[in-house]
Amino acid sequence: MYSIKAITTLTGLPAETLRAWERRYDGISPARSDNGRRLYSQQELEKLTLLAQLTRNGHTISKIAGLNADVLRDLQQRAQIPGHESPPPLLDQIIEAVMDYRIDRCEQILKRALLASEPLEYARDILLPALKKVGELWHEEKLGIAQEHMFTCCVQRIVLSMVNNLRITSGHSPAMMFATPSYEPHECGILLSCLLAAEHYRCYYLGGNLPGKDIVEAAKHLQPDIIVIGLVKTPPEAETIAQLNIIAASPETASSRIWIGGSGAHYCHDHAILPSPRCELITDITDFYNKAQQWMFKE
């Protein structure tokens, strides 16, 4: 359910307009919380988004407020007003903002999408495609390294802020620790996994490119139930595998499961070079989400 503040952010409609539409038209009837505040469903958000777009394009609210979302969607597709184009897809908006060095705009788009999405959908369908596209453009030399770094830092700020807001302090909750070993600088996989775990796990985000002994030392103090390791380089550096061996062989991590994800992890799995039977392959972000959910309830 969405608060009126979230709805105004996502649709661009002022709160006064929302209240006026509610008073005058039966098609908009939010629920109420125990303290009387308006609560909007996902379906109402979708309908209000369509109503906002159509009224901006010249349609009269009194004539369309009672229509359902399917009819509104069809109306939008069939009756575009000349000179008023629909906004470009979300990924295109993000890339345009990065190209123009508008990281403030990029952050605004991503924050709005976060409010409107479930965590798995946000990580899998919004952040991952955006990170992949930015990486591709950098490799094609259509983006500079400064732009790529600015975008990555933007994603990191949003995700870690969200993780901090969801922080669980209860010692009874299971714990996850996230890191990548030496010579593996790519943090995006563990970052998004941390976001997906934050609602139910105590999450400890160590970051990327860490020596195995430091990951082991952190595990000694934090005692995570699961250590999540990201490996993207394919094939991984020999030193990265050596550091992974240190983590898996240490008595300090003996009570922890070790989950390894990323294209480098797939390479290790396919070539039978995972250092321990305790190292479990995570095939993708959806697999991580499902395993985390199943493990939590199983425990």
PLY file of the C-alpha trace (Angstrom):
ply
format ascii 1.0
element vertex 299
property float x
property float y
property float z
element edge 298
property int vertex1
property int vertex2
end_header
0.00 0.00 0.00
1.17 3.53 -0.81
0.80 6.69 1.26
-0.50 9.89 -0.31
3.06 11.24 -0.22
4.31 8.29 -2.26
1.47 8.70 -4.75
2.19 12.41 -5.26
5.87 11.59 -5.83
5.18 8.83 -8.32
2.38 10.49 -10.31
3.28 14.16 -9.99
-0.29 14.92 -8.86
-0.60 17.39 -5.96
-2.21 16.02 -2.80
-5.00 18.60 -3.17
-5.85 17.20 -6.62
-5.97 13.65 -5.28
-8.34 14.70 -2.49
-10.54 16.64 -4.92
-10.78 13.69 -7.30
-11.68 11.44 -4.38
-14.49 13.78 -3.24
-16.00 14.24 -6.70
-15.52 10.92 -8.51
-16.36 7.39 -7.43
-13.51 5.83 -9.39
-10.89 6.76 -6.77
-11.53 5.40 -3.27
-8.37 4.77 -1.22
-8.47 2.68 1.95
-7.76 4.21 5.34
-5.20 3.23 7.97
-6.11 2.93 11.66
-5.20 6.58 12.16
-7.28 7.70 9.16
-4.53 8.23 6.59
-5.15 7.37 2.97
-3.61 4.14 1.63
-3.51 3.39 -2.10
-3.14 -0.05 -3.69
-0.86 -0.93 -6.63
-3.95 -0.96 -8.89
-4.95 2.53 -7.72
-1.40 3.77 -8.34
-1.55 2.43 -11.90
-4.94 4.04 -12.50
-3.89 7.39 -11.05
-0.73 7.34 -13.19
-2.89 6.86 -16.30
-5.34 9.56 -15.20
-2.48 11.98 -14.62
-1.03 11.32 -18.08
-4.39 11.58 -19.85
-5.47 14.80 -18.12
-2.13 16.38 -18.96
-2.83 15.46 -22.58
-6.16 17.29 -22.59
-8.71 14.77 -21.35
-11.34 15.89 -18.83
-11.14 14.09 -15.50
-14.94 13.98 -15.10
-15.22 11.92 -18.30
-12.47 9.38 -17.56
-12.36 8.99 -13.76
-14.92 6.17 -13.78
-13.11 4.12 -16.44
-11.03 1.11 -15.44
-7.29 0.86 -16.04
-7.60 -1.32 -19.15
-9.89 1.20 -20.84
-7.64 4.08 -19.79
-4.61 2.26 -21.21
-6.40 1.70 -24.50
-7.48 5.33 -24.58
-3.91 6.43 -24.03
-2.64 4.25 -26.88
-5.34 5.23 -29.37
-5.68 8.93 -28.69
-2.31 10.53 -28.32
-2.66 14.32 -28.48
-0.37 15.85 -31.15
2.66 17.47 -29.59
2.29 15.51 -26.33
4.44 12.39 -26.41
4.54 9.76 -23.68
7.72 9.80 -21.61
10.46 7.43 -22.83
10.90 4.06 -21.09
12.54 4.15 -17.67
15.86 2.69 -18.84
16.11 5.32 -21.59
15.45 8.08 -19.04
18.21 6.74 -16.78
20.75 6.45 -19.60
19.90 9.93 -20.90
20.50 11.36 -17.42
23.86 9.57 -17.13
24.93 10.75 -20.60
24.14 14.35 -19.58
25.96 14.04 -16.22
22.57 14.61 -14.54
23.14 12.28 -11.62
20.62 14.29 -9.58
18.00 13.47 -12.21
19.16 9.85 -12.34
18.83 9.55 -8.56
15.34 11.04 -8.69
14.23 8.48 -11.31
15.68 5.57 -9.36
14.12 6.70 -6.08
10.70 7.00 -7.70
11.07 3.54 -9.16
12.06 2.19 -5.74
8.84 3.54 -4.22
6.77 1.95 -6.96
8.43 -1.49 -7.06
8.83 -4.60 -4.98
12.51 -5.22 -4.00
13.03 -8.18 -6.37
11.40 -6.35 -9.28
13.47 -3.24 -8.53
16.77 -5.15 -8.41
16.10 -7.51 -11.33
14.11 -5.37 -13.75
15.41 -1.85 -13.10
18.85 -1.73 -11.47
20.46 -4.73 -13.18
19.49 -3.69 -16.74
20.62 -0.12 -16.03
23.97 -1.23 -14.60
24.48 -3.60 -17.53
23.66 -0.90 -20.10
25.97 1.64 -18.48
28.75 -0.97 -18.45
28.19 -1.76 -22.14
28.27 1.93 -23.09
31.51 2.37 -21.15
33.12 -0.58 -22.96
31.95 0.91 -26.27
33.57 4.22 -25.20
30.22 6.01 -25.44
30.43 6.84 -21.74
33.45 8.02 -19.79
34.71 6.29 -16.68
33.61 9.31 -14.64
30.01 8.84 -15.79
30.17 5.12 -15.06
31.57 5.76 -11.58
29.00 8.46 -10.86
26.16 6.12 -11.77
27.57 3.21 -9.76
27.98 5.49 -6.72
24.41 6.73 -7.22
23.07 3.16 -7.14
25.23 2.35 -4.12
23.92 5.39 -2.20
20.29 4.47 -2.86
20.69 0.78 -2.06
22.75 1.20 1.12
20.39 3.92 2.33
17.48 1.52 1.83
19.38 -1.29 3.57
20.06 1.03 6.49
16.36 1.96 6.70
15.45 -1.73 6.82
18.21 -2.59 9.29
17.32 -5.42 11.67
18.94 -5.26 15.10
17.44 -8.37 16.67
20.10 -10.96 17.43
17.52 -13.67 16.78
17.39 -12.84 13.06
19.78 -14.72 10.75
22.77 -12.78 9.44
24.35 -12.39 6.00
27.72 -10.92 5.14
28.52 -9.61 1.63
31.96 -9.23 0.04
34.11 -9.92 -3.01
37.70 -11.29 -2.72
40.91 -9.65 -3.88
41.11 -8.66 -7.58
37.32 -8.80 -7.87
36.20 -5.15 -7.83
32.65 -5.64 -9.13
30.24 -5.08 -6.24
26.89 -4.71 -7.99
25.79 -8.32 -7.46
26.45 -8.35 -3.72
24.99 -4.86 -3.41
21.65 -5.87 -4.94
21.64 -9.12 -2.97
22.10 -7.11 0.22
19.04 -5.04 -0.70
16.93 -8.18 -1.19
18.06 -9.70 2.12
17.73 -6.58 4.27
14.06 -7.03 5.12
14.60 -10.35 6.91
18.33 -10.67 7.66
20.91 -8.75 9.63
23.08 -7.59 6.73
26.79 -6.74 6.91
28.08 -5.17 3.70
31.90 -5.29 3.51
32.29 -4.23 -0.14
34.65 -5.36 -2.88
38.24 -6.44 -3.46
39.00 -7.69 0.07
41.76 -10.14 1.09
40.43 -13.47 2.25
41.98 -13.06 5.71
40.01 -9.84 6.25
36.75 -11.51 5.22
37.57 -14.34 7.64
38.34 -11.88 10.43
35.03 -10.12 9.85
33.23 -13.46 9.94
34.92 -14.27 13.26
33.36 -11.18 14.85
30.04 -10.95 12.98
29.30 -14.71 12.87
27.12 -14.64 9.73
24.90 -17.59 8.93
25.61 -17.01 5.23
28.59 -15.39 3.48
27.65 -14.05 0.04
30.57 -13.77 -2.38
30.42 -12.07 -5.78
32.63 -13.21 -8.67
32.14 -11.41 -11.98
35.49 -11.64 -13.76
35.46 -14.59 -16.17
37.63 -16.47 -15.62
38.43 -15.21 -12.13
42.01 -14.19 -11.33
44.11 -16.99 -9.84
44.64 -14.83 -6.75
40.88 -14.41 -6.36
40.47 -18.21 -6.28
43.31 -18.42 -3.75
41.54 -15.90 -1.51
38.28 -17.81 -1.89
40.11 -20.94 -0.73
41.28 -19.08 2.37
37.69 -18.15 3.20
36.32 -21.64 2.64
39.12 -23.44 4.52
39.14 -21.26 7.61
37.70 -22.69 10.85
36.28 -19.22 11.50
33.80 -19.70 8.64
33.05 -23.37 9.29
29.58 -22.64 10.68
28.64 -20.33 7.79
27.21 -21.28 4.43
29.04 -19.73 1.48
26.93 -18.59 -1.47
28.79 -17.55 -4.63
27.15 -15.72 -7.53
28.08 -13.96 -10.77
29.49 -15.04 -14.13
32.83 -15.88 -12.51
31.03 -18.17 -10.07
29.37 -19.96 -13.00
32.83 -20.44 -14.55
34.17 -21.94 -11.31
31.18 -24.24 -11.06
31.38 -25.39 -14.69
35.13 -26.07 -14.39
34.79 -27.79 -10.99
37.08 -25.33 -9.21
34.82 -24.26 -6.37
37.03 -24.73 -3.30
34.56 -26.52 -1.02
31.25 -28.40 -1.08
30.06 -25.64 1.26
30.27 -23.18 -1.64
26.83 -23.09 -3.26
26.28 -21.56 -6.69
23.68 -18.78 -6.92
22.54 -18.75 -10.53
21.01 -15.25 -10.65
19.32 -12.59 -8.54
15.98 -14.41 -8.53
17.69 -17.60 -7.35
19.33 -15.63 -4.53
15.98 -14.17 -3.48
14.28 -17.56 -3.48
17.12 -19.29 -1.59
17.18 -16.51 1.01
13.44 -16.82 1.54
13.53 -20.62 1.76
16.55 -20.70 4.08
15.01 -18.17 6.46
11.76 -20.11 6.86
13.55 -23.47 6.98
15.71 -22.25 9.83
0 1
1 2
2 3
3 4
4 5
5 6
6 7
7 8
8 9
9 10
10 11
11 12
12 13
13 14
14 15
15 16
16 17
17 18
18 19
19 20
20 21
21 22
22 23
23 24
24 25
25 26
26 27
27 28
28 29
29 30
30 31
31 32
32 33
33 34
34 35
35 36
36 37
37 38
38 39
39 40
40 41
41 42
42 43
43 44
44 45
45 46
46 47
47 48
48 49
49 50
50 51
51 52
52 53
53 54
54 55
55 56
56 57
57 58
58 59
59 60
60 61
61 62
62 63
63 64
64 65
65 66
66 67
67 68
68 69
69 70
70 71
71 72
72 73
73 74
74 75
75 76
76 77
77 78
78 79
79 80
80 81
81 82
82 83
83 84
84 85
85 86
86 87
87 88
88 89
89 90
90 91
91 92
92 93
93 94
94 95
95 96
96 97
97 98
98 99
99 100
100 101
101 102
102 103
103 104
104 105
105 106
106 107
107 108
108 109
109 110
110 111
111 112
112 113
113 114
114 115
115 116
116 117
117 118
118 119
119 120
120 121
121 122
122 123
123 124
124 125
125 126
126 127
127 128
128 129
129 130
130 131
131 132
132 133
133 134
134 135
135 136
136 137
137 138
138 139
139 140
140 141
141 142
142 143
143 144
144 145
145 146
146 147
147 148
148 149
149 150
150 151
151 152
152 153
153 154
154 155
155 156
156 157
157 158
158 159
159 160
160 161
161 162
162 163
163 164
164 165
165 166
166 167
167 168
168 169
169 170
170 171
171 172
172 173
173 174
174 175
175 176
176 177
177 178
178 179
179 180
180 181
181 182
182 183
183 184
184 185
185 186
186 187
187 188
188 189
189 190
190 191
191 192
192 193
193 194
194 195
195 196
196 197
197 198
198 199
199 200
200 201
201 202
202 203
203 204
204 205
205 206
206 207
207 208
208 209
209 210
210 211
211 212
212 213
213 214
214 215
215 216
216 217
217 218
218 219
219 220
220 221
221 222
222 223
223 224
224 225
225 226
226 227
227 228
228 229
229 230
230 231
231 232
232 233
233 234
234 235
235 236
236 237
237 238
238 239
239 240
240 241
241 242
242 243
243 244
244 245
245 246
246 247
247 248
248 249
249 250
250 251
251 252
252 253
253 254
254 255
255 256
256 257
257 258
258 259
259 260
260 261
261 262
262 263
263 264
264 265
265 266
266 267
267 268
268 269
269 270
270 271
271 272
272 273
273 274
274 275
275 276
276 277
277 278
278 279
279 280
280 281
281 282
282 283
283 284
284 285
285 286
286 287
287 288
288 289
289 290
290 291
291 292
292 293
293 294
294 295
295 296
296 297
297 298
